[in-house]
Amino acid sequence: MGICAIQSHHLKENVIFTGSYDDVMRVFDKRKLSNPMSQYQAGGGVWRIKPHPTDPNLLLLAAMYNGFHVVQLIDSVEVEKDCTNVINLTTTGEPQSQLCYGCSFRYKEDGTIFATCTFYDKHLGVFNLLHT
């Protein structure tokens, strides 16, 4: 399947993420690209990958037809859990009518917010990130 997202990690020098149409986000070490160190099954093509601006263990994913995911890493690269249920991400519209397309974090001293957008229904969501 085709790769549709590649993202380096600004806080982890040798870490790179890929997302693809096979619904998997993979974590690679740039010094050894032959095999991923870890992977996360997003349930939809991983279209965007955004590391948190200050927390090196949080990622935000846009997973095309399966919503948006906040993923927590452990041991620098291993995927621990999907935090989607904790922060209660929701999108509007029928699953077939929306395409989860874009996402971004914004860190402020009083907390982190993130924004998501969908393609067909042009929905913009803004959320507060709740740490657990």
N, CA, C and O atoms as a Tinker XYZ file with bonds, in Angstrom:
   528  protein
     1  N      0.831000   -1.187000    0.000000    73     2
     2  CA     0.000000    0.000000    0.000000    64     1     3
     3  C      0.873000    1.247000    0.000000    63     2     4     5
     4  O      2.018000    1.214000    0.449000    81     3
     5  N      0.326000    2.340000   -0.503000    73     3     6
     6  CA     1.091000    3.570000   -0.644000    64     5     7
     7  C      1.241000    4.354000    0.632000    63     6     8     9
     8  O      0.342000    4.380000    1.473000    81     7
     9  N      2.384000    4.995000    0.773000    73     7    10
    10  CA     2.646000    5.881000    1.909000    64     9    11
    11  C      2.039000    7.241000    1.598000    63    10    12    13
    12  O      2.242000    7.787000    0.513000    81    11
    13  N      1.292000    7.787000    2.558000    73    11    14
    14  CA     0.692000    9.102000    2.340000    64    13    15
    15  C      1.125000   10.115000    3.394000    63    14    16    17
    16  O      0.681000   11.262000    3.349000    81    15
    17  N      1.982000    9.725000    4.347000    73    15    18
    18  CA     2.504000   10.673000    5.343000    64    17    19
    19  C      3.886000   10.227000    5.791000    63    18    20    21
    20  O      4.114000    9.050000    6.070000    81    19
    21  N      4.802000   11.182000    5.857000    73    19    22
    22  CA     6.130000   10.966000    6.440000    64    21    23
    23  C      6.394000   12.163000    7.340000    63    22    24    25
    24  O      6.242000   13.312000    6.925000    81    23
    25  N      6.791000   11.879000    8.581000    73    23    26
    26  CA     7.005000   12.959000    9.538000    64    25    27
    27  C      8.201000   12.631000   10.422000    63    26    28    29
    28  O      8.245000   11.568000   11.041000    81    27
    29  N      9.166000   13.534000   10.481000    73    27    30
    30  CA    10.260000   13.370000   11.434000    64    29    31
    31  C      9.791000   13.874000   12.793000    63    30    32    33
    32  O      8.789000   14.583000   12.891000    81    31
    33  N     10.516000   13.508000   13.824000    73    31    34
    34  CA    10.164000   13.941000   15.175000    64    33    35
    35  C     11.145000   15.025000   15.608000    63    34    36    37
    36  O     12.346000   14.776000   15.708000    81    35
    37  N     10.640000   16.215000   15.861000    73    35    38
    38  CA    11.494000   17.343000   16.209000    64    37    39
    39  C     12.163000   17.209000   17.573000    63    38    40    41
    40  O     13.126000   17.924000   17.851000    81    39
    41  N     11.680000   16.315000   18.425000    73    39    42
    42  CA    12.271000   16.126000   19.750000    64    41    43
    43  C     13.064000   14.821000   19.874000    63    42    44    45
    44  O     13.735000   14.598000   20.882000    81    43
    45  N     12.991000   13.971000   18.868000    73    43    46
    46  CA    13.706000   12.689000   18.872000    64    45    47
    47  C     14.480000   12.596000   17.565000    63    46    48    49
    48  O     13.916000   12.297000   16.512000    81    47
    49  N     15.749000   12.852000   17.647000    73    47    50
    50  CA    16.587000   13.070000   16.472000    64    49    51
    51  C     16.514000   11.976000   15.411000    63    50    52    53
    52  O     16.490000   12.297000   14.222000    81    51
    53  N     16.480000   10.725000   15.782000    73    51    54
    54  CA    16.553000    9.639000   14.802000    64    53    55
    55  C     15.220000    8.949000   14.529000    63    54    56    57
    56  O     15.188000    7.897000   13.890000    81    55
    57  N     14.127000    9.529000   15.004000    73    55    58
    58  CA    12.816000    8.904000   14.837000    64    57    59
    59  C     12.070000    9.526000   13.667000    63    58    60    61
    60  O     12.030000   10.745000   13.499000    81    59
    61  N     11.481000    8.646000   12.863000    73    59    62
    62  CA    10.651000    9.087000   11.740000    64    61    63
    63  C      9.391000    8.220000   11.719000    63    62    64    65
    64  O      9.439000    7.026000   12.016000    81    63
    65  N      8.274000    8.837000   11.365000    73    63    66
    66  CA     6.987000    8.140000   11.305000    64    65    67
    67  C      6.509000    8.098000    9.862000    63    66    68    69
    68  O      6.740000    9.027000    9.089000    81    67
    69  N      5.838000    7.004000    9.511000    73    67    70
    70  CA     5.172000    6.940000    8.211000    64    69    71
    71  C      3.726000    6.516000    8.431000    63    70    72    73
    72  O      3.417000    5.766000    9.357000    81    71
    73  N      2.859000    7.003000    7.575000    73    71    74
    74  CA     1.467000    6.587000    7.566000    64    73    75
    75  C      1.116000    6.155000    6.166000    63    74    76    77
    76  O      1.645000    6.690000    5.191000    81    75
    77  N      0.217000    5.178000    6.060000    73    75    78
    78  CA    -0.081000    4.663000    4.731000    64    77    79
    79  C     -1.541000    4.257000    4.609000    63    78    80    81
    80  O     -2.296000    4.261000    5.581000    81    79
    81  N     -1.913000    3.907000    3.391000    73    79    82
    82  CA    -3.272000    3.480000    3.085000    64    81    83
    83  C     -3.609000    2.130000    3.702000    63    82    84    85
    84  O     -4.779000    1.747000    3.718000    81    83
    85  N     -2.618000    1.396000    4.211000    73    83    86
    86  CA    -2.908000    0.107000    4.856000    64    85    87
    87  C     -3.334000    0.286000    6.318000    63    86    88    89
    88  O     -3.401000   -0.695000    7.058000    81    87
    89  N     -3.619000    1.508000    6.739000    73    87    90
    90  CA    -4.153000    1.836000    8.063000    64    89    91
    91  C     -3.119000    1.785000    9.187000    63    90    92    93
    92  O     -3.492000    1.785000   10.360000    81    91
    93  N     -1.834000    1.741000    8.854000    73    91    94
    94  CA    -0.804000    1.565000    9.871000    64    93    95
    95  C      0.131000    2.774000    9.909000    63    94    96    97
    96  O      0.601000    3.253000    8.877000    81    95
    97  N      0.392000    3.261000   11.148000    73    95    98
    98  CA     1.426000    4.248000   11.376000    64    97    99
    99  C      2.639000    3.472000   11.884000    63    98   100   101
   100  O      2.542000    2.712000   12.848000    81    99
   101  N      3.774000    3.669000   11.231000    73    99   102
   102  CA     4.987000    2.959000   11.600000    64   101   103
   103  C      6.022000    3.930000   12.166000    63   102   104   105
   104  O      6.102000    5.087000   11.753000    81   103
   105  N      6.814000    3.433000   13.119000    73   103   106
   106  CA     7.865000    4.208000   13.758000    64   105   107
   107  C      9.202000    3.592000   13.343000    63   106   108   109
   108  O      9.438000    2.399000   13.538000    81   107
   109  N     10.072000    4.429000   12.765000    73   107   110
   110  CA    11.369000    3.956000   12.295000    64   109   111
   111  C     12.494000    4.712000   12.974000    63   110   112   113
   112  O     12.328000    5.856000   13.396000    81   111
   113  N     13.639000    4.058000   13.074000    73   111   114
   114  CA    14.891000    4.709000   13.419000    64   113   115
   115  C     15.581000    5.016000   12.094000    63   114   116   117
   116  O     15.788000    4.113000   11.283000    81   115
   117  N     15.937000    6.275000   11.864000    73   115   118
   118  CA    16.538000    6.680000   10.591000    64   117   119
   119  C     17.846000    5.946000   10.304000    63   118   120   121
   120  O     18.271000    5.865000    9.151000    81   119
   121  N     18.472000    5.425000   11.321000    73   119   122
   122  CA    19.736000    4.711000   11.131000    64   121   123
   123  C     19.525000    3.266000   10.689000    63   122   124   125
   124  O     20.471000    2.589000   10.286000    81   123
   125  N     18.269000    2.793000   10.767000    73   123   126
   126  CA    17.951000    1.421000   10.365000    64   125   127
   127  C     16.525000    1.396000    9.824000    63   126   128   129
   128  O     15.582000    1.095000   10.555000    81   127
   129  N     16.378000    1.708000    8.569000    73   127   130
   130  CA    15.051000    1.831000    7.972000    64   129   131
   131  C     14.478000    0.517000    7.453000    63   130   132   133
   132  O     13.366000    0.503000    6.925000    81   131
   133  N     15.207000   -0.580000    7.589000    73   131   134
   134  CA    14.745000   -1.847000    7.015000    64   133   135
   135  C     13.515000   -2.413000    7.722000    63   134   136   137
   136  O     12.695000   -3.072000    7.083000    81   135
   137  N     13.368000   -2.170000    9.022000    73   135   138
   138  CA    12.222000   -2.679000    9.780000    64   137   139
   139  C     11.730000   -1.613000   10.750000    63   138   140   141
   140  O     12.539000   -0.927000   11.375000    81   139
   141  N     10.411000   -1.465000   10.882000    73   139   142
   142  CA     9.905000   -0.499000   11.857000    64   141   143
   143  C     10.185000   -0.965000   13.283000    63   142   144   145
   144  O     10.207000   -2.163000   13.565000    81   143
   145  N     10.399000    0.003000   14.178000    73   143   146
   146  CA    10.590000   -0.307000   15.595000    64   145   147
   147  C      9.260000   -0.600000   16.271000    63   146   148   149
   148  O      9.193000   -1.360000   17.237000    81   147
   149  N      8.216000    0.006000   15.756000    73   147   150
   150  CA     6.893000   -0.152000   16.332000    64   149   151
   151  C      5.864000    0.244000   15.280000    63   150   152   153
   152  O      6.204000    0.860000   14.270000    81   151
   153  N      4.614000   -0.111000   15.522000    73   151   154
   154  CA     3.546000    0.318000   14.621000    64   153   155
   155  C      2.231000    0.409000   15.371000    63   154   156   157
   156  O      2.062000   -0.185000   16.436000    81   155
   157  N      1.305000    1.161000   14.800000    73   155   158
   158  CA    -0.005000    1.385000   15.396000    64   157   159
   159  C     -1.068000    1.210000   14.321000    63   158   160   161
   160  O     -0.997000    1.832000   13.261000    81   159
   161  N     -2.050000    0.366000   14.595000    73   159   162
   162  CA    -3.155000    0.122000   13.667000    64   161   163
   163  C     -4.230000    1.187000   13.909000    63   162   164   165
   164  O     -4.916000    1.159000   14.931000    81   163
   165  N     -4.374000    2.122000   12.968000    73   163   166
   166  CA    -5.299000    3.248000   13.135000    64   165   167
   167  C     -6.705000    2.944000   12.626000    63   166   168   169
   168  O     -7.641000    3.682000   12.935000    81   167
   169  N     -6.868000    1.887000   11.864000    73   167   170
   170  CA    -8.194000    1.535000   11.367000    64   169   171
   171  C     -8.639000    2.370000   10.183000    63   170   172   173
   172  O     -9.778000    2.239000    9.734000    81   171
   173  N     -7.791000    3.201000    9.681000    73   171   174
   174  CA    -8.043000    4.032000    8.504000    64   173   175
   175  C     -6.709000    4.522000    7.988000    63   174   176   177
   176  O     -5.746000    4.617000    8.750000    81   175
   177  N     -6.638000    4.832000    6.725000    73   175   178
   178  CA    -5.377000    5.304000    6.151000    64   177   179
   179  C     -4.831000    6.493000    6.920000    63   178   180   181
   180  O     -5.553000    7.459000    7.165000    81   179
   181  N     -3.577000    6.431000    7.298000    73   179   182
   182  CA    -2.969000    7.485000    8.114000    64   181   183
   183  C     -2.492000    8.595000    7.191000    63   182   184   185
   184  O     -1.462000    8.479000    6.527000    81   183
   185  N     -3.260000    9.666000    7.167000    73   183   186
   186  CA    -3.057000   10.765000    6.228000    64   185   187
   187  C     -2.143000   11.851000    6.770000    63   186   188   189
   188  O     -1.399000   12.471000    6.009000    81   187
   189  N     -2.189000   12.092000    8.100000    73   187   190
   190  CA    -1.342000   13.097000    8.742000    64   189   191
   191  C     -0.828000   12.546000   10.070000    63   190   192   193
   192  O     -1.520000   11.801000   10.764000    81   191
   193  N      0.411000   12.934000   10.409000    73   191   194
   194  CA     1.029000   12.572000   11.690000    64   193   195
   195  C      1.655000   13.843000   12.253000    63   194   196   197
   196  O      2.501000   14.462000   11.609000    81   195
   197  N      1.239000   14.224000   13.447000    73   195   198
   198  CA     1.781000   15.442000   14.067000    64   197   199
   199  C      2.262000   15.131000   15.478000    63   198   200   201
   200  O      1.450000   14.803000   16.344000    81   199
   201  N      3.566000   15.227000   15.728000    73   199   202
   202  CA     4.059000   15.101000   17.103000    64   201   203
   203  C      3.646000   16.327000   17.930000    63   202   204   205
   204  O      3.530000   17.438000   17.412000    81   203
   205  N      3.434000   16.094000   19.210000    73   203   206
   206  CA     3.119000   17.185000   20.131000    64   205   207
   207  C      4.317000   18.131000   20.197000    63   206   208   209
   208  O      5.456000   17.667000   20.134000    81   207
   209  N      4.099000   19.433000   20.321000    73   207   210
   210  CA     5.217000   20.386000   20.318000    64   209   211
   211  C      6.188000   20.250000   21.489000    63   210   212   213
   212  O      7.369000   20.564000   21.343000    81   211
   213  N      5.712000   19.785000   22.653000    73   211   214
   214  CA     6.602000   19.706000   23.813000    64   213   215
   215  C      6.653000   18.323000   24.459000    63   214   216   217
   216  O      7.628000   18.011000   25.142000    81   215
   217  N      5.657000   17.504000   24.268000    73   215   218
   218  CA     5.630000   16.159000   24.861000    64   217   219
   219  C      6.109000   15.157000   23.814000    63   218   220   221
   220  O      5.386000   14.892000   22.854000    81   219
   221  N      7.294000   14.600000   23.970000    73   219   222
   222  CA     7.851000   13.734000   22.942000    64   221   223
   223  C      7.115000   12.413000   22.772000    63   222   224   225
   224  O      7.402000   11.664000   21.837000    81   223
   225  N      6.167000   12.113000   23.661000    73   223   226
   226  CA     5.480000   10.825000   23.609000    64   225   227
   227  C      4.044000   10.891000   23.105000    63   226   228   229
   228  O      3.328000    9.892000   23.173000    81   227
   229  N      3.606000   12.040000   22.601000    73   227   230
   230  CA     2.247000   12.151000   22.076000    64   229   231
   231  C      2.269000   12.467000   20.589000    63   230   232   233
   232  O      3.057000   13.290000   20.124000    81   231
   233  N      1.390000   11.799000   19.854000    73   231   234
   234  CA     1.215000   12.029000   18.422000    64   233   235
   235  C     -0.254000   12.225000   18.133000    63   234   236   237
   236  O     -1.109000   11.653000   18.809000    81   235
   237  N     -0.547000   13.022000   17.142000    73   235   238
   238  CA    -1.905000   13.219000   16.654000    64   237   239
   239  C     -1.953000   12.676000   15.229000    63   238   240   241
   240  O     -1.117000   13.027000   14.397000    81   239
   241  N     -2.934000   11.818000   14.950000    73   239   242
   242  CA    -3.069000   11.203000   13.626000    64   241   243
   243  C     -4.416000   11.540000   13.017000    63   242   244   245
   244  O     -5.424000   11.589000   13.722000    81   243
   245  N     -4.440000   11.772000   11.721000    73   243   246
   246  CA    -5.684000   11.829000   10.949000    64   245   247
   247  C     -5.757000   10.511000   10.198000    63   246   248   249
   248  O     -4.906000   10.215000    9.359000    81   247
   249  N     -6.780000    9.719000   10.505000    73   247   250
   250  CA    -6.883000    8.356000    9.980000    64   249   251
   251  C     -8.002000    8.219000    8.958000    63   250   252   253
   252  O     -8.793000    7.280000    9.037000    81   251
   253  N     -8.082000    9.111000    8.028000    73   251   254
   254  CA    -9.021000    9.108000    6.915000    64   253   255
   255  C    -10.444000    8.748000    7.352000    63   254   256   257
   256  O    -11.139000    9.606000    7.895000    81   255
   257  N    -10.898000    7.524000    7.137000    73   255   258
   258  CA   -12.281000    7.143000    7.444000    64   257   259
   259  C    -12.465000    6.573000    8.848000    63   258   260   261
   260  O    -13.512000    5.996000    9.145000    81   259
   261  N    -11.463000    6.726000    9.715000    73   259   262
   262  CA   -11.592000    6.218000   11.082000    64   261   263
   263  C    -11.271000    7.284000   12.130000    63   262   264   265
   264  O    -10.824000    6.949000   13.227000    81   263
   265  N    -11.484000    8.521000   11.822000    73   263   266
   266  CA   -11.361000    9.587000   12.808000    64   265   267
   267  C     -9.942000   10.031000   13.085000    63   266   268   269
   268  O     -9.007000    9.728000   12.345000    81   267
   269  N     -9.819000   10.756000   14.172000    73   267   270
   270  CA    -8.545000   11.297000   14.613000    64   269   271
   271  C     -8.123000   10.554000   15.873000    63   270   272   273
   272  O     -8.962000   10.184000   16.695000    81   271
   273  N     -6.820000   10.337000   16.021000    73   271   274
   274  CA    -6.301000    9.571000   17.150000    64   273   275
   275  C     -5.183000   10.350000   17.826000    63   274   276   277
   276  O     -4.328000   10.936000   17.161000    81   275
   277  N     -5.199000   10.350000   19.157000    73   275   278
   278  CA    -4.057000   10.807000   19.924000    64   277   279
   279  C     -3.400000    9.539000   20.454000    63   278   280   281
   280  O     -4.009000    8.765000   21.193000    81   279
   281  N     -2.149000    9.346000   20.063000    73   279   282
   282  CA    -1.437000    8.111000   20.380000    64   281   283
   283  C     -0.297000    8.436000   21.323000    63   282   284   285
   284  O      0.427000    9.413000   21.128000    81   283
   285  N     -0.141000    7.609000   22.350000    73   283   286
   286  CA     0.939000    7.800000   23.321000    64   285   287
   287  C      2.022000    6.759000   23.070000    63   286   288   289
   288  O      1.737000    5.578000   22.871000    81   287
   289  N      3.267000    7.218000   23.082000    73   287   290
   290  CA     4.417000    6.336000   22.923000    64   289   291
   291  C      5.033000    6.046000   24.283000    63   290   292   293
   292  O      4.993000    6.880000   25.188000    81   291
   293  N      5.605000    4.851000   24.415000    73   291   294
   294  CA     6.390000    4.528000   25.610000    64   293   295
   295  C      7.763000    4.084000   25.151000    63   294   296   297
   296  O      7.946000    3.720000   23.989000    81   295
   297  N      8.720000    4.110000   26.045000    73   295   298
   298  CA    10.095000    3.710000   25.702000    64   297   299
   299  C     10.554000    4.394000   24.424000    63   298   300   301
   300  O     11.236000    3.788000   23.598000    81   299
   301  N     10.185000    5.629000   24.269000    73   299   302
   302  CA    10.578000    6.483000   23.147000    64   301   303
   303  C      9.885000    6.150000   21.838000    63   302   304   305
   304  O      9.613000    7.060000   21.055000    81   303
   305  N      9.588000    4.888000   21.566000    73   303   306
   306  CA     9.062000    4.565000   20.239000    64   305   307
   307  C      7.919000    3.556000   20.238000    63   306   308   309
   308  O      7.149000    3.519000   19.279000    81   307
   309  N      7.783000    2.747000   21.264000    73   307   310
   310  CA     6.752000    1.725000   21.264000    64   309   311
   311  C      5.390000    2.360000   21.523000    63   310   312   313
   312  O      5.260000    3.207000   22.406000    81   311
   313  N      4.387000    1.963000   20.770000    73   311   314
   314  CA     3.057000    2.540000   20.937000    64   313   315
   315  C      2.387000    1.896000   22.137000    63   314   316   317
   316  O      2.247000    0.675000   22.200000    81   315
   317  N      1.975000    2.722000   23.087000    73   315   318
   318  CA     1.341000    2.198000   24.297000    64   317   319
   319  C     -0.169000    2.077000   24.127000    63   318   320   321
   320  O     -0.736000    1.003000   24.323000    81   319
   321  N     -0.807000    3.165000   23.767000    73   319   322
   322  CA    -2.267000    3.129000   23.697000    64   321   323
   323  C     -2.770000    4.256000   22.833000    63   322   324   325
   324  O     -2.078000    5.241000   22.576000    81   323
   325  N     -3.982000    4.078000   22.399000    73   323   326
   326  CA    -4.698000    5.132000   21.696000    64   325   327
   327  C     -5.511000    5.877000   22.742000    63   326   328   329
   328  O     -6.329000    5.272000   23.435000    81   327
   329  N     -5.301000    7.155000   22.864000    73   327   330
   330  CA    -5.981000    7.957000   23.884000    64   329   331
   331  C     -7.307000    8.521000   23.388000    63   330   332   333
   332  O     -7.884000    9.386000   24.048000    81   331
   333  N     -7.800000    8.063000   22.259000    73   331   334
   334  CA    -9.003000    8.646000   21.667000    64   333   335
   335  C    -10.178000    8.633000   22.628000    63   334   336   337
   336  O    -10.879000    9.639000   22.745000    81   335
   337  N    -10.416000    7.527000   23.318000    73   335   338
   338  CA   -11.555000    7.454000   24.223000    64   337   339
   339  C    -11.391000    8.386000   25.413000    63   338   340   341
   340  O    -12.381000    8.892000   25.942000    81   339
   341  N    -10.179000    8.617000   25.835000    73   339   342
   342  CA    -9.922000    9.484000   26.987000    64   341   343
   343  C    -10.294000   10.926000   26.666000    63   342   344   345
   344  O    -10.888000   11.613000   27.498000    81   343
   345  N     -9.957000   11.382000   25.487000    73   343   346
   346  CA   -10.238000   12.766000   25.161000    64   345   347
   347  C    -11.552000   12.945000   24.407000    63   346   348   349
   348  O    -11.956000   14.069000   24.107000    81   347
   349  N    -12.217000   11.826000   24.102000    73   347   350
   350  CA   -13.542000   11.843000   23.496000    64   349   351
   351  C    -13.580000   12.628000   22.188000    63   350   352   353
   352  O    -14.347000   13.580000   22.044000    81   351
   353  N    -12.748000   12.219000   21.244000    73   351   354
   354  CA   -12.779000   12.848000   19.929000    64   353   355
   355  C    -14.008000   12.387000   19.168000    63   354   356   357
   356  O    -14.318000   11.196000   19.138000    81   355
   357  N    -14.694000   13.315000   18.565000    73   355   358
   358  CA   -15.824000   12.957000   17.725000    64   357   359
   359  C    -15.774000   13.793000   16.464000    63   358   360   361
   360  O    -15.246000   14.905000   16.460000    81   359
   361  N    -16.322000   13.254000   15.407000    73   359   362
   362  CA   -16.460000   14.010000   14.173000    64   361   363
   363  C    -17.906000   13.916000   13.742000    63   362   364   365
   364  O    -18.641000   13.044000   14.204000    81   363
   365  N    -18.314000   14.800000   12.869000    73   363   366
   366  CA   -19.704000   14.827000   12.454000    64   365   367
   367  C    -19.868000   14.162000   11.100000    63   366   368   369
   368  O    -18.907000   13.995000   10.349000    81   367
   369  N    -21.096000   13.788000   10.805000    73   367   370
   370  CA   -21.397000   13.226000    9.497000    64   369   371
   371  C    -21.280000   11.716000    9.476000    63   370   372   373
   372  O    -20.780000   11.108000   10.422000    81   371
   373  N    -21.738000   11.122000    8.407000    73   371   374
   374  CA   -21.642000    9.686000    8.215000    64   373   375
   375  C    -20.185000    9.322000    7.959000    63   374   376   377
   376  O    -19.469000   10.083000    7.308000    81   375
   377  N    -19.733000    8.175000    8.456000    73   375   378
   378  CA   -18.338000    7.791000    8.225000    64   377   379
   379  C    -17.949000    7.781000    6.751000    63   378   380   381
   380  O    -16.806000    8.101000    6.426000    81   379
   381  N    -18.851000    7.429000    5.862000    73   379   382
   382  CA   -18.527000    7.404000    4.446000    64   381   383
   383  C    -18.476000    8.801000    3.832000    63   382   384   385
   384  O    -17.915000    8.970000    2.749000    81   383
   385  N    -19.051000    9.804000    4.498000    73   383   386
   386  CA   -19.108000   11.132000    3.900000    64   385   387
   387  C    -17.974000   12.041000    4.349000    63   386   388   389
   388  O    -17.779000   13.115000    3.780000    81   387
   389  N    -17.226000   11.624000    5.360000    73   387   390
   390  CA   -16.149000   12.482000    5.848000    64   389   391
   391  C    -14.802000   11.851000    5.543000    63   390   392   393
   392  O    -14.678000   10.632000    5.431000    81   391
   393  N    -13.830000   12.675000    5.415000    73   391   394
   394  CA   -12.463000   12.221000    5.217000    64   393   395
   395  C    -11.603000   12.999000    6.197000    63   394   396   397
   396  O    -11.372000   14.193000    6.005000    81   395
   397  N    -11.128000   12.343000    7.240000    73   395   398
   398  CA   -10.316000   12.982000    8.265000    64   397   399
   399  C     -8.969000   13.289000    7.647000    63   398   400   401
   400  O     -8.186000   12.385000    7.350000    81   399
   401  N     -8.705000   14.569000    7.455000    73   399   402
   402  CA    -7.671000   14.992000    6.526000    64   401   403
   403  C     -6.512000   15.727000    7.169000    63   402   404   405
   404  O     -5.362000   15.494000    6.798000    81   403
   405  N     -6.776000   16.601000    8.116000    73   403   406
   406  CA    -5.715000   17.426000    8.683000    64   405   407
   407  C     -5.825000   17.526000   10.187000    63   406   408   409
   408  O     -6.906000   17.383000   10.759000    81   407
   409  N     -4.676000   17.778000   10.826000    73   407   410
   410  CA    -4.672000   17.923000   12.276000    64   409   411
   411  C     -3.395000   18.648000   12.698000    63   410   412   413
   412  O     -2.369000   18.574000   12.022000    81   411
   413  N     -3.479000   19.341000   13.817000    73   411   414
   414  CA    -2.304000   20.041000   14.326000    64   413   415
   415  C     -2.473000   20.334000   15.812000    63   414   416   417
   416  O     -3.583000   20.567000   16.290000    81   415
   417  N     -1.352000   20.318000   16.538000    73   415   418
   418  CA    -1.310000   20.696000   17.951000    64   417   419
   419  C     -0.950000   22.175000   18.076000    63   418   420   421
   420  O     -0.314000   22.754000   17.194000    81   419
   421  N     -1.368000   22.767000   19.181000    73   419   422
   422  CA    -0.859000   24.078000   19.581000    64   421   423
   423  C     -0.683000   24.047000   21.082000    63   422   424   425
   424  O     -1.634000   23.818000   21.829000    81   423
   425  N      0.544000   24.279000   21.517000    73   423   426
   426  CA     0.842000   24.255000   22.939000    64   425   427
   427  C      0.802000   25.672000   23.490000    63   426   428   429
   428  O      1.358000   26.602000   22.906000    81   427
   429  N      0.125000   25.815000   24.638000    73   427   430
   430  CA     0.126000   27.066000   25.385000    64   429   431
   431  C      0.440000   26.717000   26.827000    63   430   432   433
   432  O      0.241000   25.576000   27.243000    81   431
   433  N      0.922000   27.668000   27.587000    73   431   434
   434  CA     1.292000   27.391000   28.977000    64   433   435
   435  C      0.125000   26.860000   29.798000    63   434   436   437
   436  O      0.333000   26.098000   30.743000    81   435
   437  N     -1.091000   27.247000   29.457000    73   435   438
   438  CA    -2.245000   26.785000   30.214000    64   437   439
   439  C     -2.857000   25.510000   29.629000    63   438   440   441
   440  O     -3.951000   25.117000   30.034000    81   439
   441  N     -2.180000   24.865000   28.697000    73   439   442
   442  CA    -2.673000   23.601000   28.166000    64   441   443
   443  C     -2.431000   23.477000   26.679000    63   442   444   445
   444  O     -1.922000   24.390000   26.028000    81   443
   445  N     -2.805000   22.334000   26.165000    73   443   446
   446  CA    -2.630000   22.047000   24.747000    64   445   447
   447  C     -3.987000   21.967000   24.077000    63   446   448   449
   448  O     -4.914000   21.346000   24.597000    81   447
   449  N     -4.096000   22.592000   22.933000    73   447   450
   450  CA    -5.279000   22.420000   22.111000    64   449   451
   451  C     -4.839000   21.797000   20.793000    63   450   452   453
   452  O     -3.671000   21.874000   20.411000    81   451
   453  N     -5.781000   21.186000   20.116000    73   451   454
   454  CA    -5.474000   20.706000   18.784000    64   453   455
   455  C     -6.683000   20.896000   17.898000    63   454   456   457
   456  O     -7.824000   20.939000   18.357000    81   455
   457  N     -6.402000   21.005000   16.639000    73   455   458
   458  CA    -7.457000   21.220000   15.657000    64   457   459
   459  C     -7.448000   20.069000   14.667000    63   458   460   461
   460  O     -6.401000   19.500000   14.360000    81   459
   461  N     -8.629000   19.737000   14.174000    73   459   462
   462  CA    -8.791000   18.698000   13.161000    64   461   463
   463  C     -9.695000   19.241000   12.070000    63   462   464   465
   464  O    -10.513000   20.128000   12.311000    81   463
   465  N     -9.542000   18.704000   10.871000    73   463   466
   466  CA   -10.455000   19.102000    9.800000    64   465   467
   467  C    -10.769000   17.909000    8.915000    63   466   468   469
   468  O     -9.959000   16.997000    8.745000    81   467
   469  N    -11.971000   17.947000    8.359000    73   467   470
   470  CA   -12.413000   16.916000    7.437000    64   469   471
   471  C    -12.535000   17.517000    6.046000    63   470   472   473
   472  O    -12.652000   18.731000    5.884000    81   471
   473  N    -12.505000   16.660000    5.066000    73   471   474
   474  CA   -12.418000   17.118000    3.683000    64   473   475
   475  C    -13.779000   17.406000    3.062000    63   474   476   477
   476  O    -14.047000   18.543000    2.676000    81   475
   477  N    -14.634000   16.410000    2.960000    73   475   478
   478  CA   -15.885000   16.586000    2.206000    64   477   479
   479  C    -16.883000   17.500000    2.894000    63   478   480   481
   480  O    -17.502000   18.345000    2.247000    81   479
   481  N    -17.044000   17.335000    4.216000    73   479   482
   482  CA   -18.032000   18.172000    4.915000    64   481   483
   483  C    -17.436000   19.456000    5.477000    63   482   484   485
   484  O    -18.146000   20.243000    6.103000    81   483
   485  N    -16.127000   19.682000    5.259000    73   483   486
   486  CA   -15.451000   20.927000    5.641000    64   485   487
   487  C    -15.645000   21.272000    7.119000    63   486   488   489
   488  O    -15.889000   22.428000    7.464000    81   487
   489  N    -15.536000   20.270000    7.980000    73   487   490
   490  CA   -15.720000   20.456000    9.417000    64   489   491
   491  C    -14.381000   20.747000   10.084000    63   490   492   493
   492  O    -13.401000   20.041000    9.847000    81   491
   493  N    -14.336000   21.790000   10.921000    73   491   494
   494  CA   -13.167000   22.115000   11.712000    64   493   495
   495  C    -13.511000   21.882000   13.172000    63   494   496   497
   496  O    -14.499000   22.417000   13.674000    81   495
   497  N    -12.699000   21.085000   13.855000    73   495   498
   498  CA   -12.905000   20.825000   15.274000    64   497   499
   499  C    -11.724000   21.339000   16.061000    63   498   500   501
   500  O    -10.581000   21.199000   15.626000    81   499
   501  N    -11.979000   21.934000   17.216000    73   499   502
   502  CA   -10.921000   22.393000   18.107000    64   501   503
   503  C    -11.187000   21.746000   19.462000    63   502   504   505
   504  O    -12.300000   21.807000   19.983000    81   503
   505  N    -10.141000   21.118000   20.031000    73   503   506
   506  CA   -10.286000   20.332000   21.241000    64   505   507
   507  C     -9.210000   20.710000   22.245000    63   506   508   509
   508  O     -8.119000   21.140000   21.870000    81   507
   509  N     -9.529000   20.544000   23.536000    73   507   510
   510  CA    -8.524000   20.632000   24.589000    64   509   511
   511  C     -7.993000   19.237000   24.827000    63   510   512   513
   512  O     -8.762000   18.276000   24.873000    81   511
   513  N     -6.706000   19.116000   24.978000    73   511   514
   514  CA    -6.104000   17.823000   25.272000    64   513   515
   515  C     -6.132000   17.609000   26.762000    63   514   516   517
   516  O     -5.582000   18.401000   27.528000    81   515
   517  N     -6.777000   16.534000   27.171000    73   515   518
   518  CA    -6.867000   16.179000   28.593000    64   517   519
   519  C     -5.873000   15.068000   28.863000    63   518   520   521
   520  O     -6.002000   13.978000   28.306000    81   519
   521  N     -4.890000   15.320000   29.699000    73   519   522
   522  CA    -3.920000   14.286000   30.058000    64   521   523
   523  C     -4.521000   13.380000   31.102000    63   522   524   525
   524  O     -5.285000   13.816000   31.963000    81   523
   525  N     -4.157000   12.085000   31.015000    73   523   526
   526  CA    -4.674000   11.116000   32.008000    64   525   527
   527  C     -3.569000   10.610000   32.891000    63   526   528
   528  O     -3.813000    9.793000   33.779000    81   527
